Amino acid sequence: VADAQASQQITIRHLLQHTSGLSERDYPANFPPDTPLEDAVRGLSRVRLSAPVGARMQYFNPGYSVLGLVIETLSGQSYGDFIREHIFVPLKMARSFTDPAEAEAAGLAQGYGQVFGFAAPLRQRFYSSDLPAGFIVSTANDMARYLIALGNGGELDGARVLEAENVELLFTPNTAIGSTYGFGWMIGDYYGEPQITHGGDTERFHTAVLLLPESGRSLVLLINENHLLKDLNEYNTMLWGLASIMTDQPMPQERLSSTIYGWGLLAIWIYTLVSLVRKAIKLPQWRAKIAEWNTRRRWTEIIKHLAWIAITVLIVTVVAPALIGRAFVWKWFAASLPEAAIIAATLMLDDAIQLVYKLSVMIQAGRRHAA
């Protein structure tokens, strides 16, 4: 990182527990899909900490890319080869892949996004540098074998992938700083029983797993469609609804479908679009008004449109990311909440059209006055 002293202090434990002092709120990871893992990790040398090392838990997904590079350096293997040799093969996870071409050849499901409540087939880009942090491809059956091994102390069918004491360590929360996060897992309570969970998202896919080690039950949820509203709204309800069925516990409260939210956003966009067209049609009327206005009134009109464009940009790039807790990255914003991107673009286009037209009228009027 940018702080040389902090670079010396950050350990494997800090990265695993997300206590390195780095935060996604302050780091707009925006590498091209083919960026090598080492190049992405070296890019962290410009990043500044937002908290002292080890002081608090701040989720930082790129930290797991750093861990992936550590594995490559110590093992002399690529991260993908290491995972295949030490996890996939011994656990007989025959339909799990670290290579996107192999996954597609084996029948990788089509990924989907959602736009205004309607599913849309869209390609999932594969980011090489994010492989250790979330781009392994698997199936429900293979993931079930992985969870069974963890629930059995790191062993399945005579093959051991982790020592039992290390599995226990994985599921130990960092209580020293009041965190419920362990070593790559979120630890909680499910009706008096310890629950181990984690989820993950790419632009087109969602994953969630639940492990109840005391009762020996686990749950895997793999979905080939993603959208921020689905992630925040439906998928969490779906996971705990399935858990309720599995454990015979009360069902979680149903939430409003993201489809309904999408239709509401569609109505807002249509209204915005109609308003844009109506204002554009009325623009010639502004030419007559300008003759009655003084210079201050004219420039107030221009500044108003500039201000609205600036406010829209500020909301999209600063306010909304701050509420979500991550830095603004356009490709993530457009993929996760395309409706907001479309509405914001329409609002800015509305003001841009009026700004250009009114400014051109003012310039023409000034030239005529000068002549």
C-alpha positions in Angstrom: 0.0 0.0 0.0 1.0 3.7 -0.2 2.1 3.6 3.5 5.3 1.7 3.7 5.0 1.0 7.4 1.5 -0.3 7.0 2.7 -2.6 4.2 5.0 -4.2 6.7 2.3 -4.6 9.3 -0.4 -6.2 7.1 -0.5 -10.0 7.6 -2.2 -13.0 6.0 -4.6 -13.0 9.0 -5.5 -9.3 8.4 -6.3 -10.0 4.8 -8.4 -13.1 5.6 -10.4 -11.3 8.3 -10.7 -8.0 6.3 -8.9 -6.0 8.9 -6.0 -4.8 6.7 -7.2 -1.2 7.0 -8.2 -1.1 3.3 -11.8 -0.5 2.3 -13.7 -0.8 -0.9 -15.3 2.6 -0.2 -11.9 4.1 -0.9 -10.6 1.9 -3.7 -12.3 1.9 -7.1 -10.9 -1.4 -8.5 -11.3 -0.9 -12.2 -8.9 -3.2 -14.1 -9.5 -4.6 -17.7 -10.7 -8.2 -17.7 -7.3 -9.6 -18.8 -5.2 -7.8 -16.2 -2.8 -10.3 -14.7 -3.2 -11.1 -11.0 0.2 -9.7 -10.1 -0.4 -6.4 -11.9 -3.6 -5.9 -10.0 -2.0 -6.6 -6.7 0.9 -4.2 -7.5 -1.7 -1.6 -8.2 -2.5 -1.5 -4.4 0.8 0.3 -3.9 -1.1 3.6 -4.5 -3.9 2.9 -2.1 -4.1 4.6 1.3 -5.5 2.9 4.4 -8.8 4.2 5.8 -8.3 2.6 9.2 -5.3 1.4 11.3 -4.1 -2.1 10.5 -6.1 -4.6 12.6 -8.4 -2.0 14.1 -11.7 -2.8 12.5 -13.4 -5.1 10.0 -13.8 -3.4 6.5 -14.8 -5.7 3.7 -12.1 -5.5 1.0 -12.5 -8.1 -1.7 -9.2 -7.3 -3.5 -7.4 -8.5 -0.3 -8.2 -12.1 -1.5 -6.5 -11.4 -4.8 -3.4 -10.6 -2.7 -3.8 -13.9 -0.9 -4.1 -15.6 -4.3 -0.8 -14.1 -5.4 0.7 -15.3 -2.1 -0.4 -18.8 -2.9 1.1 -18.6 -6.4 4.4 -17.3 -5.0 4.8 -19.9 -2.3 3.5 -22.9 -4.3 5.2 -22.1 -7.6 1.8 -22.9 -9.3 -0.9 -20.7 -10.8 -3.8 -20.1 -8.5 -6.1 -22.1 -10.7 -3.7 -25.1 -10.8 -3.3 -25.0 -7.0 -7.1 -25.0 -6.4 -7.6 -27.8 -8.8 -4.8 -30.0 -7.3 -5.5 -29.3 -3.6 -9.3 -28.9 -3.5 -11.2 -29.9 -6.7 -9.4 -33.3 -7.3 -9.3 -34.6 -3.7 -12.9 -33.6 -3.1 -14.0 -35.0 -6.5 -15.4 -31.6 -7.6 -15.4 -32.7 -11.2 -17.6 -29.8 -12.5 -15.7 -26.9 -10.9 -13.4 -24.7 -12.9 -10.9 -21.9 -12.6 -10.7 -21.4 -16.4 -13.7 -19.7 -18.0 -13.2 -21.5 -21.4 -13.3 -24.9 -19.6 -16.5 -23.8 -17.7 -18.2 -22.7 -20.9 -17.2 -25.9 -22.7 -18.8 -27.9 -19.8 -22.1 -26.0 -20.1 -21.8 -22.8 -18.0 -25.3 -21.4 -17.7 -26.2 -18.2 -19.5 -25.9 -15.2 -17.2 -28.7 -12.7 -16.9 -29.1 -9.1 -15.8 -32.3 -7.3 -15.1 -33.5 -4.0 -16.8 -36.7 -2.3 -15.6 -38.0 -5.6 -14.1 -37.3 -7.7 -17.2 -34.5 -10.4 -17.4 -32.0 -9.8 -20.1 -29.3 -12.4 -21.3 -26.0 -10.7 -20.9 -22.4 -12.0 -21.1 -20.4 -12.3 -17.9 -16.9 -10.8 -18.2 -14.2 -12.8 -16.5 -11.6 -10.8 -14.6 -8.4 -12.7 -14.3 -7.1 -10.7 -11.4 -10.3 -11.4 -9.4 -10.2 -15.2 -9.7 -9.1 -15.7 -6.0 -11.8 -13.2 -4.9 -14.8 -14.6 -6.7 -14.6 -16.1 -10.2 -14.4 -19.8 -9.5 -17.2 -21.6 -11.4 -18.9 -24.5 -9.6 -22.2 -26.4 -9.3 -24.6 -27.0 -6.4 -23.4 -30.7 -6.2 -19.7 -29.8 -6.1 -20.3 -27.0 -3.6 -22.2 -29.4 -1.4 -19.2 -31.7 -1.4 -17.0 -28.8 -0.4 -19.4 -27.8 2.5 -19.7 -31.4 3.7 -15.9 -31.6 3.9 -15.8 -28.4 6.0 -18.5 -29.7 8.2 -16.5 -32.9 8.6 -13.4 -31.2 9.8 -11.8 -30.8 6.4 -12.2 -34.4 5.2 -14.5 -36.2 2.7 -14.3 -39.8 1.6 -10.9 -40.2 3.1 -9.4 -37.2 1.4 -8.3 -34.4 3.7 -8.0 -30.8 2.4 -7.6 -29.0 5.7 -6.6 -30.0 9.2 -9.5 -30.0 11.7 -8.0 -27.3 13.9 -7.7 -25.0 10.8 -11.4 -25.6 9.9 -12.3 -24.6 13.5 -10.2 -21.5 13.0 -12.0 -20.6 9.8 -15.2 -20.4 11.8 -13.8 -18.4 14.7 -15.0 -14.7 14.8 -12.6 -11.9 15.5 -14.1 -11.0 18.8 -11.1 -8.9 19.8 -12.5 -6.1 17.7 -16.2 -7.0 18.0 -16.4 -8.6 14.6 -18.6 -11.6 13.7 -16.3 -12.3 10.7 -13.9 -15.2 10.9 -11.4 -16.3 8.2 -13.5 -15.9 5.1 -16.8 -16.7 6.8 -19.6 -14.8 8.5 -20.5 -16.3 11.9 -23.9 -15.9 13.4 -26.7 -17.6 15.3 -29.6 -19.5 13.8 -32.2 -20.4 16.4 -29.6 -21.2 19.0 -27.2 -23.0 16.6 -24.0 -21.5 15.1 -24.5 -20.5 11.5 -21.7 -20.1 9.0 -22.6 -18.1 5.8 -21.1 -16.2 2.9 -22.3 -14.9 -0.4 -20.8 -13.5 -3.5 -21.7 -11.7 -6.7 -20.5 -11.0 -10.2 -22.4 -8.9 -12.7 -24.6 -11.9 -13.8 -24.4 -14.5 -11.1 -25.2 -14.7 -7.4 -24.0 -17.3 -4.8 -24.9 -17.9 -1.2 -24.0 -20.8 1.1 -25.1 -21.7 4.6 -23.5 -24.2 6.9 -25.0 -25.4 10.2 -22.1 -27.5 11.6 -23.8 -28.7 14.8 -26.7 -30.3 13.0 -24.6 -31.3 9.9 -26.8 -29.4 7.4 -25.8 -27.1 4.6 -27.4 -25.1 1.8 -26.0 -23.8 -1.5 -27.8 -21.2 -3.6 -26.5 -20.6 -7.1 -28.4 -18.2 -9.4 -27.5 -17.2 -13.0 -29.2 -13.7 -12.8 -28.1 -10.7 -10.8 -29.1 -7.1 -10.0 -28.5 -4.9 -7.0 -32.2 -4.9 -6.1 -32.4 -8.7 -6.3 -29.3 -9.0 -4.2 -30.6 -6.6 -1.5 -34.1 -7.8 -1.6 -35.0 -11.2 -2.9 -31.9 -13.4 -2.7 -31.5 -13.0 1.1 -35.2 -13.9 1.6 -34.7 -16.9 -0.7 -31.7 -18.2 1.2 -33.4 -18.0 4.6 -36.7 -19.3 3.2 -34.8 -22.4 2.0 -33.1 -22.6 5.4 -36.5 -22.5 7.1 -37.8 -25.4 5.0 -34.6 -27.4 5.7 -34.8 -26.8 9.4 -38.5 -26.5 9.9 -38.3 -23.0 11.2 -40.7 -20.0 10.6 -40.5 -18.6 7.1 -38.9 -15.1 6.7 -41.2 -12.2 5.9 -41.7 -11.9 2.1 -40.4 -8.7 0.5 -41.6 -6.8 -2.5 -40.3 -8.2 -5.7 -37.5 -6.5 -7.5 -39.7 -6.8 -10.6 -42.2 -4.4 -9.1 -39.3 -2.0 -8.2 -38.1 -2.3 -11.8 -41.6 -1.4 -13.2 -41.6 1.6 -10.9 -38.2 2.7 -12.2 -39.6 2.2 -15.7 -42.5 4.5 -15.0 -40.0 7.1 -13.7 -37.8 6.8 -16.8 -40.8 7.1 -19.1 -42.0 10.2 -17.3 -38.4 11.6 -17.5 -38.3 10.9 -21.2 -41.7 12.4 -22.0 -40.6 15.5 -20.0 -37.4 15.7 -22.0 -39.3 15.6 -25.3 -41.9 18.2 -24.1 -39.2 20.6 -23.0 -37.3 20.1 -26.3 -40.4 20.9 -28.3 -40.9 24.1 -26.3 -37.3 25.3 -26.7 -38.1 27.7 -29.6 -40.3 29.7 -27.2 -37.2 30.5 -25.2 -35.8 32.5 -28.1 -38.6 35.1 -27.7 -38.2 35.3 -23.9 -34.5 36.1 -24.0 -35.1 39.5 -25.5 -37.0 40.5 -22.3 -34.2 39.2 -19.9 -31.2 41.0 -18.7 -27.7 39.5 -18.7 -28.0 38.2 -15.2 -31.3 36.4 -15.8 -29.9 34.8 -18.9 -26.8 33.4 -17.2 -28.9 32.3 -14.2 -30.7 30.0 -16.7 -27.5 28.6 -18.0 -26.0 28.0 -14.6 -29.2 26.2 -13.5 -28.7 23.5 -16.1 -25.0 23.2 -15.3 -25.9 22.8 -11.6 -28.4 20.1 -12.3 -25.9 18.1 -14.4 -23.3 18.5 -11.6 -25.8 17.4 -8.9 -26.7 14.3 -10.9 -23.1 13.4 -11.4 -22.4 14.0 -7.7 -25.3 11.8 -6.6 -24.3 9.0 -8.9 -20.5 9.0 -8.3 -20.3 10.1 -4.6 -23.6 10.0 -2.7 -24.9 6.6 -3.9 -21.6 4.8 -3.6 -21.1 6.2 -0.1 -24.5 4.7 0.9 -23.7 1.4 -0.6 -20.2 1.4 0.9 -18.0 1.1 -2.1 -16.1 3.4 -4.5 -17.8 4.3 -7.8 -16.9 2.2 -10.8 -19.0 2.8 -13.9 -19.0 -0.8 -15.2 -20.2 -2.0 -11.8 -22.9 0.7 -11.6 -24.2 0.1 -15.1 -24.3 -3.7 -14.6 -25.7 -3.7 -11.0 -28.3 -1.0 -11.4 -28.8 -0.2 -15.1 -32.1 1.6 -14.5 -30.4 4.3 -12.3 -27.7 4.7 -15.0 -30.3 5.1 -17.7 -32.4 7.6 -15.7 -29.4 9.6 -14.7 -28.2 9.7 -18.3 -31.7 10.9 -19.4 -31.8 13.6 -16.8 -28.3 14.9 -17.8 -29.2 14.7 -21.5 -32.3 16.8 -20.8 -30.3 19.6 -19.2 -27.5 19.2 -21.8 -29.9 19.8 -24.7 -31.4 22.8 -23.1 -28.0 24.2 -22.0 -26.6 23.9 -25.6 -29.7 25.4 -27.2 -30.0 28.3 -24.8 -26.3 29.1 -24.9 -26.4 29.1 -28.7 -29.4 31.5 -28.7 -27.6 33.8 -26.2 -24.5 33.8 -28.4 -26.5 34.6 -31.5 -28.4 37.4 -29.7 -25.1 38.9 -28.5 -23.7 38.9 -32.1 -26.8 40.6 -33.5 -26.6 43.2 -30.7 -22.9 43.8 -31.4 -23.6 44.2 -35.1 
